[in-house]
């Protein structure tokens, strides 16, 4: 298991609390201080903001529209272009993939082309 998967719950809660402080800031100085706190927590605990779920673990908040989290996720993806993530589930959480996802081929062929040419040699009398 990677270190990102072994993050303890209180580390993620600290990060989410910093996001909540930034969202509830009454002026830009409080928002900047909360952003710096979130960046310190990310650096201290090696948190990948893309894998953090949108639902809060400590309250009934949803971080799906949080501007700071979107900014941190965009910066993280720009800094780590070789990381691939799964599609988000219904809770907004993703997981990091080990490699680039492959495109899946269709299991069955197209029904129109499946029988094309099959009965060309059959001549009814």
N, CA, C and O atoms as a printed pandas DataFrame, in Angstrom:
     atom_number atom_name residue_name chain_id  residue_number  x_coord  y_coord  z_coord
0              1         N          UNK        A               1    0.836   -1.182    0.000
1              2        CA          UNK        A               1    0.000    0.000    0.000
2              3         C          UNK        A               1    0.879    1.244    0.000
3              4         O          UNK        A               1    1.914    1.278    0.666
4              5         N          UNK        A               2    0.475    2.246   -0.733
5              6        CA          UNK        A               2    1.264    3.468   -0.820
6              7         C          UNK        A               2    1.062    4.323    0.427
7              8         O          UNK        A               2    0.077    4.147    1.143
8              9         N          UNK        A               3    1.970    5.235    0.691
9             10        CA          UNK        A               3    1.820    6.095    1.876
10            11         C          UNK        A               3    0.560    6.952    1.838
11            12         O          UNK        A               3    0.031    7.316    2.888
12            13         N          UNK        A               4    0.072    7.280    0.637
13            14        CA          UNK        A               4   -1.139    8.085    0.545
14            15         C          UNK        A               4   -2.349    7.326    1.079
15            16         O          UNK        A               4   -3.264    7.925    1.644
16            17         N          UNK        A               5   -2.352    6.002    0.897
17            18        CA          UNK        A               5   -3.468    5.204    1.374
18            19         C          UNK        A               5   -3.390    4.961    2.878
19            20         O          UNK        A               5   -4.394    4.629    3.507
20            21         N          UNK        A               6   -2.203    5.126    3.454
21            22        CA          UNK        A               6   -2.020    4.875    4.872
22            23         C          UNK        A               6   -2.212    6.127    5.730
23            24         O          UNK        A               6   -1.896    6.122    6.919
24            25         N          UNK        A               7   -2.727    7.189    5.130
25            26        CA          UNK        A               7   -2.919    8.418    5.898
26            27         C          UNK        A               7   -3.917    8.166    7.009
27            28         O          UNK        A               7   -4.962    7.542    6.821
28            29         N          UNK        A               8   -3.563    8.662    8.142
29            30        CA          UNK        A               8   -4.464    8.505    9.266
30            31         C          UNK        A               8   -5.590    9.511    9.166
31            32         O          UNK        A               8   -5.475   10.548    8.511
32            33         N          UNK        A               9   -6.662    9.182    9.820
33            34        CA          UNK        A               9   -7.872    9.983    9.738
34            35         C          UNK        A               9   -7.664   11.391   10.282
35            36         O          UNK        A               9   -8.205   12.347    9.726
36            37         N          UNK        A              10   -6.900   11.537   11.345
37            38        CA          UNK        A              10   -6.736   12.884   11.922
38            39         C          UNK        A              10   -5.918   13.801   11.021
39            40         O          UNK        A              10   -6.069   15.019   11.106
40            41         N          UNK        A              11   -5.070   13.268   10.173
41            42        CA          UNK        A              11   -4.325   14.096    9.222
42            43         C          UNK        A              11   -5.263   14.673    8.167
43            44         O          UNK        A              11   -5.152   15.842    7.797
44            45         N          UNK        A              12   -6.176   13.850    7.691
45            46        CA          UNK        A              12   -7.130   14.323    6.694
46            47         C          UNK        A              12   -8.094   15.316    7.322
47            48         O          UNK        A              12   -8.485   16.296    6.688
48            49         N          UNK        A              13   -8.477   15.064    8.567
49            50        CA          UNK        A              13   -9.376   15.990    9.260
50            51         C          UNK        A              13   -8.706   17.343    9.460
51            52         O          UNK        A              13   -9.361   18.375    9.311
52            53         N          UNK        A              14   -7.424   17.364    9.791
53            54        CA          UNK        A              14   -6.703   18.634    9.920
54            55         C          UNK        A              14   -6.717   19.401    8.609
55            56         O          UNK        A              14   -6.913   20.616    8.600
56            57         N          UNK        A              15   -6.510   18.700    7.507
57            58        CA          UNK        A              15   -6.528   19.338    6.194
58            59         C          UNK        A              15   -7.928   19.865    5.877
59            60         O          UNK        A              15   -8.068   20.982    5.378
60            61         N          UNK        A              16   -8.953   19.080    6.159
61            62        CA          UNK        A              16  -10.313   19.514    5.883
62            63         C          UNK        A              16  -10.717   20.693    6.765
63            64         O          UNK        A              16  -11.488   21.548    6.329
64            65         N          UNK        A              17  -10.215   20.754    7.986
65            66        CA          UNK        A              17  -10.512   21.901    8.843
66            67         C          UNK        A              17   -9.865   23.177    8.295
67            68         O          UNK        A              17  -10.450   24.257    8.381
68            69         N          UNK        A              18   -8.679   23.054    7.741
69            70        CA          UNK        A              18   -8.040   24.220    7.125
70            71         C          UNK        A              18   -8.829   24.682    5.899
71            72         O          UNK        A              18   -8.940   25.882    5.647
72            73         N          UNK        A              19   -9.374   23.736    5.142
73            74        CA          UNK        A              19  -10.220   24.093    4.001
74            75         C          UNK        A              19  -11.490   24.798    4.463
75            76         O          UNK        A              19  -11.942   25.751    3.829
76            77         N          UNK        A              20  -12.064   24.328    5.567
77            78        CA          UNK        A              20  -13.275   24.953    6.096
78            79         C          UNK        A              20  -12.982   26.360    6.612
79            80         O          UNK        A              20  -13.812   27.258    6.472
80            81         N          UNK        A              21  -11.809   26.556    7.206
81            82        CA          UNK        A              21  -11.429   27.899    7.658
82            83         C          UNK        A              21  -11.298   28.855    6.476
83            84         O          UNK        A              21  -11.707   30.013    6.559
84            85         N          UNK        A              22  -10.732   28.371    5.388
85            86        CA          UNK        A              22  -10.590   29.222    4.204
86            87         C          UNK        A              22  -11.950   29.554    3.600
87            88         O          UNK        A              22  -12.165   30.669    3.124
88            89         N          UNK        A              23  -12.865   28.589    3.619
89            90        CA          UNK        A              23  -14.193   28.829    3.049
90            91         C          UNK        A              23  -15.001   29.799    3.898
91            92         O          UNK        A              23  -15.815   30.555    3.368
92            93         N          UNK        A              24  -14.784   29.786    5.214
93            94        CA          UNK        A              24  -15.551   30.650    6.101
94            95         C          UNK        A              24  -14.835   31.926    6.499
95            96         O          UNK        A              24  -15.243   32.591    7.451
96            97         N          UNK        A              25  -13.778   32.279    5.789
97            98        CA          UNK        A              25  -13.004   33.472    6.135
98            99         C          UNK        A              25  -13.822   34.733    5.854
99           100         O          UNK        A              25  -14.526   34.830    4.850
100          101         N          UNK        A              26  -13.706   35.696    6.775
101          102        CA          UNK        A              26  -14.472   36.935    6.610
102          103         C          UNK        A              26  -13.704   37.993    5.825
103          104         O          UNK        A              26  -14.303   38.943    5.321
104          105         N          UNK        A              27  -12.389   37.841    5.714
105          106        CA          UNK        A              27  -11.613   38.771    4.893
106          107         C          UNK        A              27  -10.493   38.012    4.210
107          108         O          UNK        A              27  -10.279   36.829    4.477
108          109         N          UNK        A              28   -9.780   38.693    3.329
109          110        CA          UNK        A              28   -8.770   37.992    2.524
110          111         C          UNK        A              28   -7.566   37.573    3.342
111          112         O          UNK        A              28   -6.870   36.628    2.971
112          113         N          UNK        A              29   -7.301   38.266    4.465
113          114        CA          UNK        A              29   -6.153   37.903    5.297
114          115         C          UNK        A              29   -6.401   36.575    6.010
115          116         O          UNK        A              29   -5.490   35.757    6.143
116          117         N          UNK        A              30   -7.627   36.365    6.464
117          118        CA          UNK        A              30   -7.962   35.078    7.077
118          119         C          UNK        A              30   -7.912   33.959    6.037
119          120         O          UNK        A              30   -7.470   32.849    6.334
120          121         N          UNK        A              31   -8.362   34.252    4.832
121          122        CA          UNK        A              31   -8.323   33.251    3.767
122          123         C          UNK        A              31   -6.886   32.883    3.407
123          124         O          UNK        A              31   -6.587   31.712    3.173
124          125         N          UNK        A              32   -6.000   33.872    3.361
125          126        CA          UNK        A              32   -4.588   33.595    3.063
126          127         C          UNK        A              32   -3.945   32.783    4.182
127          128         O          UNK        A              32   -3.158   31.875    3.915
128          129         N          UNK        A              33   -4.275   33.104    5.435
129          130        CA          UNK        A              33   -3.717   32.351    6.558
130          131         C          UNK        A              33   -4.219   30.909    6.542
131          132         O          UNK        A              33   -3.454   29.987    6.826
132          133         N          UNK        A              34   -5.490   30.703    6.214
133          134        CA          UNK        A              34   -6.024   29.342    6.134
134          135         C          UNK        A              34   -5.405   28.570    4.964
135          136         O          UNK        A              34   -5.165   27.367    5.066
136          137         N          UNK        A              35   -5.150   29.268    3.854
137          138        CA          UNK        A              35   -4.501   28.608    2.723
138          139         C          UNK        A              35   -3.085   28.177    3.089
139          140         O          UNK        A              35   -2.662   27.073    2.744
140          141         N          UNK        A              36   -2.356   29.039    3.782
141          142        CA          UNK        A              36   -1.010   28.662    4.229
142          143         C          UNK        A              36   -1.055   27.486    5.196
143          144         O          UNK        A              36   -0.191   26.610    5.151
144          145         N          UNK        A              37   -2.057   27.463    6.069
145          146        CA          UNK        A              37   -2.200   26.340    7.003
146          147         C          UNK        A              37   -2.483   25.049    6.241
147          148         O          UNK        A              37   -1.930   23.999    6.568
148          149         N          UNK        A              38   -3.338   25.124    5.233
149          150        CA          UNK        A              38   -3.638   23.929    4.441
150          151         C          UNK        A              38   -2.395   23.441    3.696
151          152         O          UNK        A              38   -2.162   22.236    3.599
152          153         N          UNK        A              39   -1.605   24.364    3.177
153          154        CA          UNK        A              39   -0.368   23.970    2.484
154          155         C          UNK        A              39    0.642   23.361    3.453
155          156         O          UNK        A              39    1.350   22.420    3.096
156          157         N          UNK        A              40    0.715   23.890    4.677
157          158        CA          UNK        A              40    1.620   23.312    5.686
158          159         C          UNK        A              40    1.201   21.891    6.041
159          160         O          UNK        A              40    2.046   21.004    6.162
160          161         N          UNK        A              41   -0.093   21.674    6.208
161          162        CA          UNK        A              41   -0.578   20.332    6.534
162          163         C          UNK        A              41   -0.313   19.382    5.378
163          164         O          UNK        A              41    0.075   18.234    5.596
164          165         N          UNK        A              42   -0.520   19.853    4.133
165          166        CA          UNK        A              42   -0.227   19.019    2.965
166          167         C          UNK        A              42    1.235   18.608    2.933
167          168         O          UNK        A              42    1.558   17.450    2.671
168          169         N          UNK        A              43    2.115   19.563    3.200
169          170        CA          UNK        A              43    3.549   19.266    3.156
170          171         C          UNK        A              43    3.974   18.377    4.319
171          172         O          UNK        A              43    4.799   17.480    4.143
172          173         N          UNK        A              44    3.422   18.617    5.495
173          174        CA          UNK        A              44    3.833   17.865    6.678
174          175         C          UNK        A              44    3.409   16.401    6.607
175          176         O          UNK        A              44    4.159   15.515    7.017
176          177         N          UNK        A              45    2.219   16.147    6.094
177          178        CA          UNK        A              45    1.695   14.782    6.083
178          179         C          UNK        A              45    1.689   14.152    4.695
179          180         O          UNK        A              45    1.159   13.055    4.517
180          181         N          UNK        A              46    2.270   14.829    3.718
181          182        CA          UNK        A              46    2.344   14.306    2.350
182          183         C          UNK        A              46    0.946   13.943    1.836
183          184         O          UNK        A              46    0.706   12.819    1.394
184          185         N          UNK        A              47    0.045   14.901    1.901
185          186        CA          UNK        A              47   -1.336   14.686    1.491
186          187         C          UNK        A              47   -1.486   15.012    0.013
187          188         O          UNK        A              47   -1.040   16.060   -0.454
188          189         N          UNK        A              48   -2.113   14.112   -0.706
189          190        CA          UNK        A              48   -2.466   14.329   -2.105
190          191         C          UNK        A              48   -3.880   14.903   -2.112
191          192         O          UNK        A              48   -4.821   14.179   -1.785
192          193         N          UNK        A              49   -4.072   16.184   -2.474
193          194        CA          UNK        A              49   -5.408   16.774   -2.389
194          195         C          UNK        A              49   -6.409   16.189   -3.378
195          196         O          UNK        A              49   -7.615   16.359   -3.203
196          197         N          UNK        A              50   -5.934   15.509   -4.407
197          198        CA          UNK        A              50   -6.849   14.920   -5.382
198          199         C          UNK        A              50   -7.572   13.725   -4.764
199          200         O          UNK        A              50   -8.733   13.472   -5.086
200          201         N          UNK        A              51   -6.902   12.993   -3.884
201          202        CA          UNK        A              51   -7.504   11.802   -3.287
202          203         C          UNK        A              51   -8.373   12.120   -2.078
203          204         O          UNK        A              51   -9.033   11.224   -1.551
204          205         N          UNK        A              52   -8.392   13.358   -1.629
205          206        CA          UNK        A              52   -9.229   13.740   -0.488
206          207         C          UNK        A              52  -10.688   13.766   -0.949
207          208         O          UNK        A              52  -11.001   14.411   -1.950
208          209         N          UNK        A              53  -11.580   13.080   -0.239
209          210        CA          UNK        A              53  -12.986   13.079   -0.659
210          211         C          UNK        A              53  -13.639   14.443   -0.450
211          212         O          UNK        A              53  -13.181   15.248    0.360
212          213         N          UNK        A              54  -14.710   14.685   -1.190
213          214        CA          UNK        A              54  -15.428   15.948   -1.082
214          215         C          UNK        A              54  -16.244   16.040    0.202
215          216         O          UNK        A              54  -16.505   17.142    0.682
216          217         N          UNK        A              55  -16.641   14.934    0.753
217          218        CA          UNK        A              55  -17.391   14.935    2.001
218          219         C          UNK        A              55  -16.450   15.069    3.182
219          220         O          UNK        A              55  -15.360   14.497    3.201
220          221         N          UNK        A              56  -16.890   15.835    4.164
221          222        CA          UNK        A              56  -16.085   16.053    5.356
222          223         C          UNK        A              56  -16.190   14.856    6.292
223          224         O          UNK        A              56  -17.235   14.210    6.372
224          225         N          UNK        A              57  -15.106   14.565    6.997
225          226        CA          UNK        A              57  -15.101   13.472    7.962
226          227         C          UNK        A              57  -15.520   13.928    9.355
227          228         O          UNK        A              57  -15.797   13.090   10.213
228          229         N          UNK        A              58  -15.574   15.227    9.598
229          230        CA          UNK        A              58  -15.854   15.695   10.951
230          231         C          UNK        A              58  -17.141   16.499   11.058
231          232         O          UNK        A              58  -17.606   16.736   12.173
232          233         N          UNK        A              59  -17.730   16.925    9.963
233          234        CA          UNK        A              59  -18.988   17.670   10.007
234          235         C          UNK        A              59  -19.789   17.366    8.750
235          236         O          UNK        A              59  -19.392   16.529    7.939
236          237         N          UNK        A              60  -20.902   18.040    8.596
237          238        CA          UNK        A              60  -21.766   17.798    7.440
238          239         C          UNK        A              60  -21.452   18.759    6.309
239          240         O          UNK        A              60  -22.366   19.272    5.663
240          241         N          UNK        A              61  -20.195   19.006    6.063
241          242        CA          UNK        A              61  -19.779   19.906    4.987
242          243         C          UNK        A              61  -19.478   19.108    3.731
243          244         O          UNK        A              61  -19.158   17.920    3.777
244          245         N          UNK        A              62  -19.591   19.800    2.617
245          246        CA          UNK        A              62  -19.226   19.220    1.333
246          247         C          UNK        A              62  -18.237   20.176    0.668
247          248         O          UNK        A              62  -18.536   21.355    0.478
248          249         N          UNK        A              63  -17.070   19.667    0.319
249          250        CA          UNK        A              63  -16.004   20.483   -0.261
250          251         C          UNK        A              63  -15.997   20.443   -1.786
251          252         O          UNK        A              63  -14.989   20.795   -2.399
252          253         N          UNK        A              64  -17.090   20.026   -2.410
253          254        CA          UNK        A              64  -17.130   19.914   -3.870
254          255         C          UNK        A              64  -16.954   21.272   -4.543
255          256         O          UNK        A              64  -16.349   21.357   -5.611
256          257         N          UNK        A              65  -17.467   22.321   -3.939
257          258        CA          UNK        A              65  -17.364   23.662   -4.531
258          259         C          UNK        A              65  -16.374   24.550   -3.790
259          260         O          UNK        A              65  -16.440   25.773   -3.914
260          261         N          UNK        A              66  -15.473   23.976   -3.035
261          262        CA          UNK        A              66  -14.495   24.747   -2.281
262          263         C          UNK        A              66  -13.420   25.266   -3.233
263          264         O          UNK        A              66  -12.752   24.487   -3.913
264          265         N          UNK        A              67  -13.260   26.589   -3.275
265          266        CA          UNK        A              67  -12.311   27.210   -4.212
266          267         C          UNK        A              67  -10.870   26.835   -3.893
267          268         O          UNK        A              67  -10.075   26.591   -4.802
268          269         N          UNK        A              68  -10.527   26.787   -2.603
269          270        CA          UNK        A              68   -9.154   26.444   -2.223
270          271         C          UNK        A              68   -8.824   25.008   -2.599
271          272         O          UNK        A              68   -7.729   24.738   -3.092
272          273         N          UNK        A              69   -9.749   24.084   -2.375
273          274        CA          UNK        A              69   -9.481   22.686   -2.730
274          275         C          UNK        A              69   -9.320   22.531   -4.236
275          276         O          UNK        A              69   -8.458   21.779   -4.690
276          277         N          UNK        A              70  -10.135   23.231   -5.016
277          278        CA          UNK        A              70   -9.985   23.178   -6.477
278          279         C          UNK        A              70   -8.625   23.726   -6.898
279          280         O          UNK        A              70   -7.967   23.168   -7.776
280          281         N          UNK        A              71   -8.213   24.819   -6.268
281          282        CA          UNK        A              71   -6.918   25.427   -6.591
282          283         C          UNK        A              71   -5.773   24.477   -6.249
283          284         O          UNK        A              71   -4.847   24.307   -7.042
284          285         N          UNK        A              72   -5.837   23.854   -5.061
285          286        CA          UNK        A              72   -4.780   22.930   -4.648
286          287         C          UNK        A              72   -4.747   21.689   -5.540
287          288         O          UNK        A              72   -3.673   21.181   -5.862
288          289         N          UNK        A              73   -5.920   21.205   -5.935
289          290        CA          UNK        A              73   -5.965   20.040   -6.827
290          291         C          UNK        A              73   -5.379   20.366   -8.197
291          292         O          UNK        A              73   -4.644   19.559   -8.765
292          293         N          UNK        A              74   -5.699   21.538   -8.727
293          294        CA          UNK        A              74   -5.148   21.934  -10.030
294          295         C          UNK        A              74   -3.636   22.092   -9.965
295          296         O          UNK        A              74   -2.931   21.663  -10.878
296          297         N          UNK        A              75   -3.131   22.702   -8.897
297          298        CA          UNK        A              75   -1.682   22.856   -8.740
298          299         C          UNK        A              75   -1.002   21.499   -8.594
299          300         O          UNK        A              75    0.078   21.279   -9.142
300          301         N          UNK        A              76   -1.636   20.587   -7.852
301          302        CA          UNK        A              76   -1.051   19.257   -7.642
302          303         C          UNK        A              76   -0.978   18.495   -8.964
303          304         O          UNK        A              76    0.029   17.853   -9.264
304          305         N          UNK        A              77   -2.049   18.570   -9.748
305          306        CA          UNK        A              77   -2.056   17.860  -11.030
306          307         C          UNK        A              77   -1.041   18.463  -11.999
307          308         O          UNK        A              77   -0.434   17.737  -12.788
308          309         N          UNK        A              78   -0.852   19.776  -11.948
309          310        CA          UNK        A              78    0.149   20.406  -12.815
310          311         C          UNK        A              78    1.559   20.022  -12.383
311          312         O          UNK        A              78    2.445   19.865  -13.223
312          313         N          UNK        A              79    1.772   19.871  -11.084
313          314        CA          UNK        A              79    3.095   19.507  -10.581
314          315         C          UNK        A              79    3.398   18.021  -10.741
315          316         O          UNK        A              79    4.566   17.630  -10.755
316          317         N          UNK        A              80    2.369   17.188  -10.862
317          318        CA          UNK        A              80    2.543   15.736  -10.991
318          319         C          UNK        A              80    1.794   15.230  -12.224
319          320         O          UNK        A              80    0.738   14.611  -12.092
320          321         N          UNK        A              81    2.326   15.487  -13.419
321          322        CA          UNK        A              81    1.595   15.072  -14.629
322          323         C          UNK        A              81    1.593   13.570  -14.866
323          324         O          UNK        A              81    0.804   13.089  -15.679
324          325         N          UNK        A              82    2.449   12.812  -14.187
325          326        CA          UNK        A              82    2.529   11.372  -14.403
326          327         C          UNK        A              82    1.676   10.583  -13.427
327          328         O          UNK        A              82    1.790    9.359  -13.369
328          329         N          UNK        A              83    0.827   11.249  -12.661
329          330        CA          UNK        A              83   -0.086   10.561  -11.745
330          331         C          UNK        A              83   -1.431   10.402  -12.444
331          332         O          UNK        A              83   -1.925   11.335  -13.077
332          333         N          UNK        A              84   -2.017    9.217  -12.326
333          334        CA          UNK        A              84   -3.331    8.958  -12.909
334          335         C          UNK        A              84   -4.277    8.575  -11.792
335          336         O          UNK        A              84   -3.889    7.930  -10.818
336          337         N          UNK        A              85   -5.537    8.988  -11.950
337          338        CA          UNK        A              85   -6.539    8.766  -10.917
338          339         C          UNK        A              85   -7.754    8.082  -11.512
339          340         O          UNK        A              85   -8.029    8.194  -12.706
340          341         N          UNK        A              86   -8.485    7.365  -10.650
341          342        CA          UNK        A              86   -9.717    6.717  -11.085
342          343         C          UNK        A              86  -10.818    7.757  -11.243
343          344         O          UNK        A              86  -10.644    8.921  -10.883
344          345         N          UNK        A              87  -11.931    7.332  -11.774
345          346        CA          UNK        A              87  -13.071    8.232  -11.894
346          347         C          UNK        A              87  -13.677    8.438  -10.503
347          348         O          UNK        A              87  -13.659    7.522   -9.680
348          349         N          UNK        A              88  -14.213    9.636  -10.236
349          350        CA          UNK        A              88  -14.802    9.869   -8.909
350          351         C          UNK        A              88  -16.045    9.017   -8.675
351          352         O          UNK        A              88  -16.846    8.794   -9.583
352          353         N          UNK        A              89  -16.188    8.545   -7.430
353          354        CA          UNK        A              89  -17.386    7.797   -7.091
354          355         C          UNK        A              89  -18.488    8.769   -6.664
355          356         O          UNK        A              89  -18.340    9.980   -6.823
356          357         N          UNK        A              90  -19.576    8.251   -6.130
357          358        CA          UNK        A              90  -20.701    9.122   -5.800
358          359         C          UNK        A              90  -20.398   10.072   -4.648
359          360         O          UNK        A              90  -21.127   11.044   -4.450
360          361         N          UNK        A              91  -19.346    9.816   -3.891
361          362        CA          UNK        A              91  -18.952   10.698   -2.799
362          363         C          UNK        A              91  -17.878   11.697   -3.205
363          364         O          UNK        A              91  -17.487   12.542   -2.401
364          365         N          UNK        A              92  -17.403   11.613   -4.426
365          366        CA          UNK        A              92  -16.399   12.536   -4.927
366          367         C          UNK        A              92  -14.970   12.136   -4.628
367          368         O          UNK        A              92  -14.054   12.927   -4.854
368          369         N          UNK        A              93  -14.755   10.941   -4.131
369          370        CA          UNK        A              93  -13.389   10.517   -3.834
370          371         C          UNK        A              93  -12.840    9.690   -4.993
371          372         O          UNK        A              93  -13.572    8.974   -5.677
372          373         N          UNK        A              94  -11.542    9.809   -5.188
373          374        CA          UNK        A              94  -10.842    9.064   -6.225
374          375         C          UNK        A              94   -9.659    8.355   -5.584
375          376         O          UNK        A              94   -9.302    8.633   -4.439
376          377         N          UNK        A              95   -9.065    7.452   -6.318
377          378        CA          UNK        A              95   -7.850    6.803   -5.837
378          379         C          UNK        A              95   -6.801    6.906   -6.924
379          380         O          UNK        A              95   -7.113    6.989   -8.112
380          381         N          UNK        A              96   -5.548    6.899   -6.492
381          382        CA          UNK        A              96   -4.455    6.988   -7.448
382          383         C          UNK        A              96   -4.217    5.619   -8.058
383          384         O          UNK        A              96   -4.190    4.611   -7.352
384          385         N          UNK        A              97   -4.044    5.586   -9.375
385          386        CA          UNK        A              97   -3.787    4.346  -10.085
386          387         C          UNK        A              97   -2.285    4.135  -10.214
387          388         O          UNK        A              97   -1.510    5.091  -10.192
388          389         N          UNK        A              98   -1.889    2.895  -10.346
389          390        CA          UNK        A              98   -0.463    2.597  -10.471
390          391         C          UNK        A              98    0.090    2.988  -11.826
391          392         O          UNK        A              98    1.251    3.382  -11.934
392          393         N          UNK        A              99   -0.716    2.885  -12.842
393          394        CA          UNK        A              99   -0.266    3.212  -14.188
394          395         C          UNK        A              99   -1.371    3.870  -14.978
395          396         O          UNK        A              99   -2.484    4.067  -14.490
396          397         N          UNK        A             100   -1.042    4.201  -16.198
397          398        CA          UNK        A             100   -2.011    4.849  -17.063
398          399         C          UNK        A             100   -3.134    3.867  -17.386
399          400         O          UNK        A             100   -2.872    2.724  -17.761
400          401         N          UNK        A             101   -4.391    4.310  -17.241
401          402        CA          UNK        A             101   -5.490    3.380  -17.534
402          403         C          UNK        A             101   -5.557    3.058  -19.022
403          404         O          UNK        A             101   -5.357    3.923  -19.874
404          405         N          UNK        A             102   -5.843    1.795  -19.308
405          406        CA          UNK        A             102   -5.957    1.345  -20.689
406          407         C          UNK        A             102   -7.374    1.545  -21.179
407          408         O          UNK        A             102   -8.332    1.488  -20.409
408          409         N          UNK        A             103   -7.487    1.780  -22.469
409          410        CA          UNK        A             103   -8.818    1.850  -23.061
410          411         C          UNK        A             103   -9.324    0.431  -23.234
411          412         O          UNK        A             103   -8.606   -0.447  -23.714
412          413         N          UNK        A             104  -10.545    0.223  -22.845
413          414        CA          UNK        A             104  -11.119   -1.114  -22.944
414          415         C          UNK        A             104  -11.780   -1.297  -24.301
415          416         O          UNK        A             104  -12.431   -0.394  -24.827
416          417         N          UNK        A             105  -11.597   -2.480  -24.848
417          418        CA          UNK        A             105  -12.231   -2.812  -26.111
418          419         C          UNK        A             105  -13.635   -3.332  -25.827
419          420         O          UNK        A             105  -13.931   -3.822  -24.738
420          421         N          UNK        A             106  -14.477   -3.211  -26.824
421          422        CA          UNK        A             106  -15.831   -3.718  -26.674
422          423         C          UNK        A             106  -15.805   -5.232  -26.560
423          424         O          UNK        A             106  -15.065   -5.898  -27.284
424          425         N          UNK        A             107  -16.598   -5.773  -25.668
425          426        CA          UNK        A             107  -16.635   -7.214  -25.464
426          427         C          UNK        A             107  -17.293   -7.920  -26.638
427          428         O          UNK        A             107  -16.857   -9.000  -27.034
428          429         N          UNK        A             108  -18.333   -7.325  -27.196
429          430        CA          UNK        A             108  -19.014   -7.932  -28.335
430          431         C          UNK        A             108  -18.895   -7.005  -29.527
431          432         O          UNK        A             108  -18.871   -5.785  -29.363
432          433         N          UNK        A             109  -18.820   -7.561  -30.715
433          434        CA          UNK        A             109  -18.726   -6.702  -31.905
434          435         C          UNK        A             109  -20.060   -6.005  -32.172
435          436         O          UNK        A             109  -21.087   -6.333  -31.578
436          437         N          UNK        A             110  -20.010   -5.061  -33.059
437          438        CA          UNK        A             110  -21.198   -4.325  -33.458
438          439         C          UNK        A             110  -22.174   -5.308  -34.110
439          440         O          UNK        A             110  -21.762   -6.067  -34.986
440          441         N          UNK        A             111  -23.462   -5.321  -33.710
441          442        CA          UNK        A             111  -24.392   -6.323  -34.251
442          443         C          UNK        A             111  -24.599   -6.220  -35.761
443          444         O          UNK        A             111  -24.900   -7.226  -36.404
444          445         N          UNK        A             112  -24.449   -5.058  -36.326
445          446        CA          UNK        A             112  -24.640   -4.910  -37.772
446          447         C          UNK        A             112  -23.491   -5.568  -38.530
447          448         O          UNK        A             112  -23.723   -6.275  -39.510
448          449         N          UNK        A             113  -22.264   -5.344  -38.091
449          450        CA          UNK        A             113  -21.114   -5.896  -38.807
450          451         C          UNK        A             113  -20.797   -7.326  -38.387
451          452         O          UNK        A             113  -19.955   -7.976  -39.007
452          453         N          UNK        A             114  -21.456   -7.826  -37.347
453          454        CA          UNK        A             114  -21.149   -9.156  -36.860
454          455         C          UNK        A             114  -21.559  -10.233  -37.878
455          456         O          UNK        A             114  -20.857  -11.234  -38.025
456          457         N          UNK        A             115  -22.666  -10.043  -38.569
457          458        CA          UNK        A             115  -23.158  -11.038  -39.520
458          459         C          UNK        A             115  -22.887  -10.663  -40.969
459          460         O          UNK        A             115  -23.392  -11.317  -41.881
460          461         N          UNK        A             116  -22.105   -9.629  -41.189
461          462        CA          UNK        A             116  -21.815   -9.184  -42.552
462          463         C          UNK        A             116  -20.956  -10.224  -43.269
463          464         O          UNK        A             116  -19.895  -10.609  -42.778
464          465         N          UNK        A             117  -21.419  -10.670  -44.420
465          466        CA          UNK        A             117  -20.678  -11.628  -45.218
466          467         C          UNK        A             117  -20.841  -13.068  -44.790
467          468         O          UNK        A             117  -20.241  -13.951  -45.403
468          469         N          UNK        A             118  -21.626  -13.343  -43.764
469          470        CA          UNK        A             118  -21.762  -14.698  -43.252
470          471         C          UNK        A             118  -22.558  -15.594  -44.210
471          472         O          UNK        A             118  -22.225  -16.766  -44.382
472          473         N          UNK        A             119  -23.596  -15.050  -44.826
473          474        CA          UNK        A             119  -24.464  -15.838  -45.698
474          475         C          UNK        A             119  -24.303  -15.470  -47.161
475          476         O          UNK        A             119  -25.241  -15.648  -47.938
476          477         N          UNK        A             120  -23.138  -14.957  -47.565
477          478        CA          UNK        A             120  -22.918  -14.590  -48.951
478          479         C          UNK        A             120  -22.894  -15.796  -49.889
479          480         O          UNK        A             120  -23.273  -15.662  -51.052
480          481         N          UNK        A             121  -22.470  -16.945  -49.431
481          482        CA          UNK        A             121  -22.370  -18.121  -50.295
482          483         C          UNK        A             121  -23.685  -18.910  -50.346
483          484         O          UNK        A             121  -23.791  -19.863  -51.118
484          485         N          UNK        A             122  -24.666  -18.542  -49.560
485          486        CA          UNK        A             122  -25.937  -19.250  -49.545
486          487         C          UNK        A             122  -26.833  -18.730  -50.660
487          488         O          UNK        A             122  -27.111  -17.533  -50.729
488          489         N          UNK        A             123  -27.283  -19.622  -51.527
489          490        CA          UNK        A             123  -28.145  -19.255  -52.650
490          491         C          UNK        A             123  -29.458  -20.024  -52.507
491          492         O          UNK        A             123  -29.466  -21.242  -52.684
492          493         N          UNK        A             124  -30.550  -19.363  -52.197
493          494        CA          UNK        A             124  -31.823  -20.082  -52.067
494          495         C          UNK        A             124  -32.328  -20.555  -53.429
495          496         O          UNK        A             124  -32.070  -19.895  -54.435
496          497         N          UNK        A             125  -33.031  -21.666  -53.485
497          498        CA          UNK        A             125  -33.536  -22.216  -54.749
498          499         C          UNK        A             125  -34.949  -21.856  -54.993
499          500         O          UNK        A             125  -35.517  -22.244  -56.014
